[in-house]
Amino acid sequence: MTGWVAIDFETANSLRGSPCSVGLVKVKERQIVEEWSSFIKPPAGHDHFDACNVRIHGITADRVRDAPGWPETLERIVEFAGGAPLVAHNAAFDIGVLADACRAVGLPVPDLRFACTLVVARRAWDGLLSYKLPVLAGALGIDLPRHHDAAADARAAAEVMIAALRRQGTARLGDLLAAHGIRMGSYRGGVRRGCVHRGGAPPEPSPAADPGADPDNPFYGATVCFTGKLPGMTRAEAARRIAALGAHIADDVTRFVDLLVLGGVEPHRLAPGATTTGKHAKAQRLRDRGHGITVIDHEEFFELLAAAQG
């Protein structure tokens, strides 16, 4: 599976079944070999253009007046892909556009496989504040001349996946997904399975803070977040212990977090140019804006925990 096709849609309005533009990029052996893009006349009943969508991509009803409709466009997409998997950034959206457009004109959704560069990037690179396509492209040195241009976005998504394949040392899409515990998405007989990370059991809900804990301990009433690996203790165990001391556990860094605990950083997982995790970078940015978030390393955390537990 060294051949695949990156795809990107733009829509006329908030309905996913309103494609007005598509970009396709064919890749073989980690090389872009062919590109194609087209305006699309959205299906009847889905063909109104919302002002907010037009502001985003600049496509108007006049520009698609003589464009092919969805049945012709779908035929071209299927022909271009030739049975190869599709790849998209936030594939849930783009594959949803394809499926809903088919339903809007009474066509069956074709059987297909797909992978998501957003899911892959979150597993392959750490240290980014966002995994939106322009941010990811910038971090990886990928040229994206105009975001929300279907041809440009499809090419950028292709280059993100190529970068992930090179990082993994493989040309096979299946090998890359397997290495990161990601399931290939598919449509079979009209039934959809998403492209998702399945590398572990679902995370347990964060433990609730104990309101009856000693209010004089340093964790009582604080909202605490963890990043990196704690030596000798899992995050789940650390969260359980400080929740018993009255702390609230946060899964991500926001302006409501009081304390960020830094565990060990895995440099090989960081995005190019990043020196710390995304959570740490968010905390630094919040502190620059005047939010009173405290950042401590794991050694200080263990000292505070030992003192609090007496």
C-alpha positions in Angstrom: 0.0 0.0 0.0 2.5 2.6 -1.2 0.0 4.4 -3.4 -2.8 6.6 -2.0 -4.7 9.8 -2.9 -5.0 12.9 -0.7 -8.3 14.7 -1.0 -9.8 18.0 0.2 -13.3 19.5 -0.2 -14.6 23.0 0.2 -18.4 23.4 0.8 -20.9 26.0 -0.2 -22.6 26.1 3.2 -22.8 24.3 6.5 -24.3 21.2 4.9 -21.6 18.6 4.3 -23.4 17.5 1.2 -22.7 20.8 -0.5 -19.2 20.3 -2.1 -18.2 23.2 -4.4 -14.5 22.4 -4.9 -12.3 19.3 -4.7 -8.5 18.8 -4.8 -6.8 15.4 -5.4 -3.1 14.5 -5.1 -1.9 11.0 -6.1 1.2 9.7 -4.2 3.3 6.6 -5.0 6.4 5.6 -3.1 6.3 8.8 -1.1 6.4 10.9 -4.3 3.6 13.1 -5.7 2.9 11.9 -9.2 -0.4 13.5 -10.3 -2.8 16.3 -9.2 -6.3 17.3 -10.2 -8.8 19.8 -8.9 -12.2 21.1 -10.0 -15.1 23.3 -9.0 -18.3 21.4 -8.3 -21.9 22.4 -8.8 -23.4 21.4 -5.4 -26.4 19.0 -5.4 -29.9 20.6 -5.7 -31.2 21.6 -2.3 -27.7 22.0 -1.0 -26.5 24.6 -3.5 -27.0 27.9 -1.6 -23.8 29.7 -0.8 -23.5 31.0 2.8 -21.6 34.3 3.2 -19.3 32.8 5.9 -18.3 30.0 3.6 -17.6 32.4 0.7 -15.4 34.5 3.0 -13.4 31.4 3.9 -12.7 30.0 0.4 -13.8 32.8 -2.0 -16.0 30.5 -4.2 -19.4 31.9 -5.3 -22.4 30.5 -7.1 -21.3 32.2 -10.3 -17.9 30.4 -10.3 -19.5 27.0 -10.2 -22.4 27.7 -12.5 -20.9 25.7 -15.4 -18.9 23.2 -13.2 -19.7 19.5 -13.3 -22.3 18.2 -10.8 -21.6 15.7 -8.1 -22.3 12.4 -10.1 -19.7 13.5 -12.7 -17.2 14.6 -10.0 -17.6 11.4 -8.0 -16.9 9.4 -11.2 -13.7 11.4 -11.7 -12.6 10.9 -8.0 -13.2 7.2 -8.2 -11.3 6.9 -11.5 -8.4 9.1 -10.2 -8.1 7.0 -7.0 -8.2 3.7 -8.8 -9.1 1.8 -5.6 -6.2 3.4 -3.6 -6.9 4.7 -0.1 -7.9 8.3 0.4 -6.0 10.6 2.8 -7.4 13.8 4.2 -6.6 16.2 7.1 -9.6 15.8 9.4 -10.9 13.0 7.2 -14.1 12.8 9.2 -15.1 16.0 7.4 -13.9 15.3 3.9 -15.2 11.7 3.8 -18.4 13.0 5.3 -18.7 15.5 2.5 -18.3 12.7 -0.1 -20.9 10.5 1.6 -23.5 13.2 2.2 -23.1 14.5 -1.4 -23.9 10.9 -2.6 -27.0 10.7 -0.4 -28.1 14.1 -1.6 -28.3 12.9 -5.2 -29.4 9.3 -4.4 -26.2 7.6 -5.2 -24.7 4.8 -3.0 -21.5 5.7 -1.1 -18.7 3.9 -2.9 -16.7 1.4 -1.0 -13.4 3.0 0.0 -10.6 3.1 2.6 -9.3 6.3 4.2 -6.7 7.6 6.6 -6.5 10.9 8.5 -3.4 13.1 8.7 -4.8 14.8 11.8 -5.0 11.5 13.6 -1.5 10.5 12.4 0.1 13.9 13.2 -1.1 13.8 16.8 0.6 10.5 17.3 3.8 11.3 15.3 4.6 14.7 16.6 4.2 16.4 20.0 4.9 20.0 21.0 2.4 21.8 18.7 -0.2 24.2 20.1 -2.5 23.2 17.4 -2.7 20.4 14.7 -4.7 22.5 12.2 -3.3 22.1 8.7 -1.6 25.6 8.5 0.1 25.2 11.9 1.3 21.6 11.1 2.5 22.6 7.6 4.5 25.5 9.1 6.1 23.3 11.7 7.1 20.7 9.1 8.3 23.3 6.5 5.5 22.5 4.1 4.4 25.3 1.7 0.7 26.1 2.0 0.2 29.2 -0.2 -3.5 29.5 0.4 -5.4 27.6 3.1 -9.0 26.6 2.1 -8.0 26.2 -1.5 -8.9 22.6 -2.2 -5.9 21.9 -4.4 -3.4 23.5 -2.0 -4.9 21.8 1.1 -4.9 18.4 -0.6 -1.2 18.9 -1.6 -0.3 20.0 2.0 -2.1 17.0 3.5 -0.2 14.7 1.1 3.1 16.2 2.2 2.2 15.9 5.8 1.5 12.1 5.3 4.7 11.8 3.3 6.7 13.5 6.1 5.1 11.0 8.6 6.1 8.1 6.3 9.6 9.3 6.1 9.8 9.8 9.8 8.7 6.2 10.3 11.1 4.9 7.6 8.5 3.3 5.4 6.6 4.0 2.2 3.7 1.8 3.2 0.6 3.6 4.6 -0.5 0.4 6.4 2.9 0.1 8.2 2.7 3.7 9.4 -0.8 3.3 10.8 0.1 0.1 12.5 3.2 1.7 14.1 1.0 4.3 15.7 -1.9 2.0 16.6 -4.3 3.7 14.1 -7.1 1.9 12.3 -7.7 2.6 8.7 -11.1 4.0 8.1 -13.5 2.6 5.5 -16.9 2.6 3.9 -18.3 -0.9 3.1 -21.8 -1.4 1.9 -22.7 2.1 3.1 -21.4 1.4 6.7 -18.6 3.8 7.9 -15.8 3.0 10.3 -13.6 5.9 11.3 -9.9 6.3 11.1 -9.1 6.3 14.9 -6.2 5.6 17.2 -6.8 2.3 18.9 -3.4 1.8 20.6 -4.7 1.4 24.1 -7.8 1.1 26.3 -10.0 4.2 26.6 -8.7 6.6 29.3 -10.4 6.4 32.6 -12.4 9.4 33.7 -10.4 11.8 35.8 -11.0 11.2 39.5 -13.1 13.8 41.3 -11.6 16.1 43.9 -12.3 15.1 47.5 -14.0 18.1 49.2 -13.2 16.6 52.6 -9.4 16.7 52.2 -7.2 18.9 54.4 -7.6 22.4 52.9 -4.1 23.4 54.1 -2.3 21.0 51.7 -0.8 22.6 48.5 -3.1 20.7 46.1 -6.4 21.5 47.7 -8.7 23.4 45.4 -6.0 23.6 42.6 -6.7 22.5 39.0 -3.7 20.4 38.0 -2.6 19.1 34.6 0.2 16.6 33.7 2.4 16.4 30.7 5.2 14.0 29.9 6.1 10.8 31.8 6.4 10.7 35.5 9.3 8.4 36.6 8.0 5.5 38.8 4.4 6.6 38.7 1.6 6.6 36.1 -0.3 9.8 35.5 -3.5 8.0 36.5 -2.0 7.1 39.9 -0.7 10.7 40.4 -4.1 12.1 39.5 -5.8 9.7 42.0 -3.4 10.7 44.8 -3.8 14.5 44.3 -7.6 14.2 43.8 -7.7 12.6 47.2 -6.0 15.7 48.4 -8.7 17.9 46.9 -7.2 18.7 43.5 -9.2 19.0 40.3 -7.6 17.2 37.3 -7.5 18.8 33.9 -6.8 16.8 30.7 -5.4 19.9 28.8 -4.0 23.3 29.6 -6.5 26.1 29.7 -6.6 29.5 31.5 -8.4 27.7 34.4 -5.4 25.4 35.2 -3.4 26.4 38.2 -0.5 23.9 38.1 1.2 22.1 35.3 3.4 19.2 36.2 6.2 18.4 33.8 7.3 14.8 33.4 10.0 13.5 31.1 9.9 14.6 27.5 10.4 12.2 24.6 12.5 14.2 22.1 11.8 11.8 19.2 8.1 12.6 19.4 8.4 16.4 19.3 7.6 18.3 16.2 10.5 19.8 14.2 11.9 22.8 16.1 9.9 22.1 19.3 11.7 21.7 22.5 8.8 20.9 24.8 5.3 19.4 24.8 2.3 21.2 23.5 0.8 21.5 27.0 4.0 23.2 28.2 4.0 25.5 25.3 0.4 26.5 26.0 1.2 27.1 29.6 4.1 29.4 28.6 1.8 31.3 26.3 -0.8 31.7 29.0 1.8 33.0 31.5 3.0 35.5 28.9 -0.6 36.8 28.8 -0.7 37.2 32.5 -2.5 34.1 33.6 -1.2 32.8 37.0 -0.3 29.2 36.0 2.6 27.6 37.9 4.9 25.1 36.1 6.9 22.6 38.2 9.0 19.5 37.3 8.3 16.0 38.5 10.9 16.3 41.3 9.1 19.2 42.9 5.8 17.5 42.4 7.0 14.4 44.3 8.3 16.6 47.1 4.9 18.4 47.4 3.1 15.1 47.3 5.2 13.6 50.0 4.7 16.7 52.2 0.9 16.7 51.6 0.5 13.0 52.3 2.5 13.4 55.5 
